[in-house]
Amino acid sequence: MFELLRKAVVLGLGAIDLSEKKVKELVNDLVKRGEIKRSEGSKLLDEILKKADKSRAEIEKKIQEGIRTALQKVDIVQKKDLDAKIKNLEKKLEQLKKRVEK
């Protein structure tokens, strides 16, 4: 299940990167044909890329939330929770050792 989610993420981010290349090509083509000035092309490209980065960040956040939700549904313990439980058990074990040594 995790591998399927990972592949979906990679495919989605790859599509965004591919789209970024296409946008650059399109803007460069508009400049070459004289439909927009180079300075306008740079501004347009920057604006589009900023929006793409924002969208990418939002997509990544939603994917992470989806993965977290899926892991909770299948009741898999997260590493941080497991580490906390181990520390707690180690602490109790030390307390028990001290009692036995008395």
ABEGO torsion letter per residue (X at the ends): XAAAAAAAAAAAAAAAAAAAAAAAAAAAAAAAAGABBAAAAAAAAAAAAAAAAAAAAAAAAAAAAAAAAAAAAAGBBBAAAAAAAAAAAAAAAAAAAAAAAX
